[in-house]
Structure formats: structure tokens, C-alpha cells
Amino acid sequence: MTGNTLPPLEDLASADIPFAIIARGADAVDVFTGEVVDVDLLADIPLLSPDGTPQQVLALVPFRQVRERGFACHGDGAPLRCMVIDHTTHYTRDDALALLPSAPIPLEDAGFDVADEDYADIVRRVIAEEIGRGEGANFVIRRDFVAGVDADPRVAALTWFRALLEYERGAYWTFAIVTDGHVAVGASPEAHVSAKDGVVTMNPISGTFRHPAGGATAENLSEFLRSAKETEELFMVVDEELKMMSAVCSDGGRITGPHLKEMSRLTHTEYMLRGRSRLDPRDILRETMFAPTVTGSPMQNACTVITRHETTPRGYYSGVAALFTPRETLAVGEPTHDVDAPILIRTAYLVDGRLRVPVGATLVRHSDPYGEVSETHGKAAGVLGAIGAIPREGTPITEDEDAPAAEPRLLAEDPQIAELLVSRNARLAPFWLNPQAPDGAGPFAGRSALVIDAEDRFTTMLAHQLRHLGLDVSIVDWKDVTDTQVATAEILVSGPGPGDPLDAGNPRMVRLREIIAARRASGMPLLAVCLSHQILANDLGIELMPLAQPHQGLQLTVDVFGEDASIGFYNTFTAHVSPGTGRVDVAEVAADAETGDVYALRGPGFASVQGHLESILSRDGMRTMQRLLESAVQPTALP
């Protein structure tokens, strides 16, 4: 419905209209209302009125929209819900707190839908059956805290919003969205994606420090920041979001950070990614569905793994709330709207008298099952404590810099903490940390490359780096590449992907074997990466085997044909030769001197690498990529 007036904040509990309340700054609270419409696709979000006038829209995007990208998910009825905003009222934070209800909302029959021991078993299975079999680097599996609520849903929404506004700190958005039959109230720490004046920003957050009794200190936070598991977890999600940035931004994206995201019960580590794009914001949303911090990587296979280990649909959990705002100034060919879209996490949902707070943990190769159980408890407690459903810790957030609640914000300024944060970047690729020169002027200028996507969008980062080496690059899916393209591409780059390269029943593996064999037989230049490197090695008669411990998000310094290179690895399987082997058939082999794990190959018209030269973990990625391409394009006579 479209109302003629917007009731005062204190009257929203009794007004029979949909509304949204959003706090996005230290002292700004906005109340929106307008007509609510449900649409099928992101492209259907009504950014223009029937007469073509740009209009402001708030959209709730459920997880099931990943089907627009061809990804798997459990089906549910969660609609892509849009509020076409026709009225907005602004309040200060203090005014909103004074007007909103504060009486506690009791919960009944509260607890997790998946028991602690059952969730620990899921963690073990994911590590063994998914990460241990090469299906990906990390996966986020959720469980829900559920309870009964015997209160008017509108009153509950306003009460919980007030409590979050008063007690939670560090949120990107604090919000309450009330539409017919559905309530969502949350304090999301993470801006998934925004686009403003042509600048796209993503904010990968990962690594969760649960504050101990007595609060966070520089000493206990330092221990967390030194954790290899937490550090690698953040690097992996940055890699995954750079894949998305490389798909939507002409300059591929640049990273800054790391920073601390300090909240009432939890502290996270984060980076900021920024790049330029002229895409419609709805297309940016589609290409970035959804954050790896709440799904996993690689994204497509993560969605498949989620459907195997979560037995119920996600609803809006891990989707986004997206506020589309008409731009004040427009140039020809530019999109009509900016977008601001936080991830729907740390959110309570109320439907038909049942509260649901979904939470998940990021599972990696060295996850501790009970540690991940504890992390879900901490995340649920962050929401439940803030809304008053469980006892709170700390004091309300105030504007007084001397108040105890403000003190934790100074942790990032502690010299020890600052040094630990900065030291992380010494491991990372300068290409993604520094401003990037315009592409097209590199050593391969005037030549072209076709990149085959094998279901890992590392190929978008790979293509971006290839362009900076001067190549004119296009990407094609493994299912769609033709034999003619394989035969005629000036340079063919066969990309990485998940799974077991020896799985003869997997159509993707079968097709990649056909592509690589045909290309090698042609003598035309071929570069093979990760999974494709393994298949090329096997085509040369080299044995493939699983690693004793998966190398998911692992940085190694390896000898690549006489030159040490720091490279990031995401592999569960490896090509293997006897230690000391320097050549197999026509290929020169770069392998570990002790284990025989093959890191790179080169021969007449081809080169390959096990690591991901495009990863932020590959400090020497660009140099190594150039060397291998030179080998493939102008192969040196082997000794």
C-alpha cells in the first residue's frame, strides 16, 4: 500500500503499514514507508516509476536468488521483497531511543535447532568429505537459534531495534524491516557491496574474536591476531571477494587494511576493496551474490556443499538488504542509482510467533569442531544479548568518549595491535595492494587469450592480471567452449576449479581432459592453472594423488625453474614425481626436492602451475605468470 502520511515513530506499533527503520551513522535514524511489491528477479527491482522517474527502493534479497547465477540452493518461499519508498522521516539517535518501546520481550522454548554435538559432527564431515576431497577451501554452515515469542510482532521489532541501537556497537546497519507477515531486525557488521558515483566497495570481514569475561584487551586480542587459522580465513575471503570485484570493476579492485571491526561481544578483522564500475547496481548485486564470509569458496561449489549439509532453507540469512537511491547527478551511460547493501547476518527474524537467529561458522582445513560450535554461540549471543533476550554485558553506547563502552574502540590504536595488523600485508601481493597501472601496455600487448572457467571465479582475477600483461582477454565456461575455440585461440588459459581430477564420472573433468589433450596436441600456447595443471600433468603420465593435508589458503615459497616464488595454494590433490625428477616426457618439472610435489611444468607450447598466481597470497604472482607465459609462447629449448 502507499500511505499519504508517515506516522510518528512512537505510533508505528499501532499503524497498519509496512515500514523500515535504518541507522547508518552515529546519530542518524531514518524511517521509511511505501508500497511493498514482490518480484522474481533482481532485474525486476522497480528502480523507475511507470513514467520513468527514478525512485528509492529498499529490497530484501533472499539467499535463493543465487539461482540467478545457476547455483544450487534449497527452495523456499522467501520473496525478493521491495519497498518503493514514498515517505522518509529523520530522527536523531537520542530522539529515537526516547520514542521507542523498551519493555523486554520474553522468549519461550529457546535453543538451537541443531544440537552442539550434531553441529560438531557436521564440521568433521565438511572437513573430511568436502575440504578433504578438494571441493573447496572453506565453507559456512549455519544453524538457527529459535524461540517462541508471544508479543505483537511490530512491538517486538521496535523494541529489539531500540535495544540494538542502545547496546550494539560497530554495526554497519542497525535496522528493523516490517512487512506483511515478516519481521527482520538486525545489526549487520558487514557492508557486502555498495556503489556510489561509480565506485564499488566491498568489505570482507572474517576471523571472529569472542570477547572473554571482562572484555577484550590488547593482550588477549594479540593472541587472536597471531592465529594462523584466523589470518588465513580472512585472506581466503578477500581472495573470493576480489574474484567478484574483478568481474564488476574495470580496474579489478584494490585492497586496503586490515582493520578491526569492534562490536559489543565480538571483534572481527576486515579489509576494504574498492574499484570503478559503470554497471547497473542490480547487475553488481547479481555478480556478487553472495558474500564468501557466509557461504564459502569457491562460491558455486560452496552453494552445492551448503545444500548437502544444511537441511533447511536459509531464507534471508546471508542475503542482503539493498537500498537503491537515485543519483543526484547523472552522466550519459551511467546507472541511475547508487546502492548500499549490507549482508543479512546478526539478524533476528520473526514469523508466525517464532523467532529465528541464524548463525554460521567458517569451516577451514584446521577448524576445531568444538571451537566452531563456540563461535556460533558467540554470534547468537551477540544478537540475543543486544536485544535483551539474554543477560547483557557492558553498558549502553553513549557519545561520551570517557564512557567505558567507548574504550574498546581504542584497541586498534594500541601499538602492538597496529603492528600485528600491518604485518599481515607483508605476505600479500603488491599487485592488489597498490594502485594498478592501466592495462593493455604489458609485454604481451597486441595478443589475445581465451580463459576457460572451470567453476572457480579465480578466473576473473586471472583474466584481470593477464590484461595487465597486455593481453586482450575473454572468458568462456567449460561447458560452452567449442572445439574450434580450443584449436584457434591465440593463447589458451585453462583455469582452476574444485573437485577430484581423477573423477572419471565428472563431466567437467572429462571435458577438461579433452580440452587440454587437444590443445597440447596442436602445439598452440597453453597455460594451465591448478586443477588444469593437474590434468595436464596426468596427460603427460605424471601420477596424481591427494595431499596428506589440503593446501587451502596456504602460502609457500617454491622453486619455479630456478627462481624462488612466494605463491598461494588452494589444492587438495597434487601431481607427484620421485624427488629429484627434472623431466617427464617432453616436460621440464619444477617439484619439491623432498616430497616430489609438482609445482610447475613447461614444455613445447605449454606451461602450468599448481598455485594461484592471481591470489593475494602470491607475492610473486605477476612475475611468475609472465615467465610461464613466455615459456608457453616462445618455449626455450630444454636441456
Buried (B, 14 or more C-beta within 10 A) or exposed (E): EEBEEBBEBEEBBEBEBBBBBBBBEEEEBBBBBBBBBEBEEBEEBBBEEEEEEBBBBBBBBBBBBBBBBEBBBBEBEBBBBBBBBBBEBEBEBEEBBEBBBEEEBEBEEBEBBBEBEEBBEBBEBBBEEBBBBBBBBBBBBBBBBBBEBEBBBBBBBBBBBBBBBBBBBBBBBBBBBBBEEBBBBBBBBBBBBBBEEBEBBBBBBBBBBBBEEEBBEBEEBBEBBEEEBBBBBBBBBBBBBBBBBBBBBBBBBBBEBBBBBBBBBBBBBBBBBBBBBEBBBBBBBBBBBBBBBBBBBBBBBBBBBBEBBBEEBBBBBBBBBBBBBBBEEEEEEEBBBBBBBBBBBBBBBBBEEBBBBBBBBBBBBBBEBEBBBBBBBBBBBBBBBBBBBBEBBBEBBEEEEEEEBBEBEEBBEBEEBEEBBEEBBEBBBEBBBEEBEEBBEBEBEEBEBBBBBBBBBBBBBBBBBBBBBBBBBEBBEBEEBEEEBBEEBBBBBBBBBBBBBBEEEEEBBEBBBEBBBBBBEBEBBBBBBBBBBBBBBBBBEBBBEBBEEBBBBBBBEBBBBEEEBBBBBBBBBBBBBEEEEEEBEBBBBBBBEEEBBBBBBBBBBBBBBBBBBBBBBBBBBBBBBBBBBBBBBEBEEEE
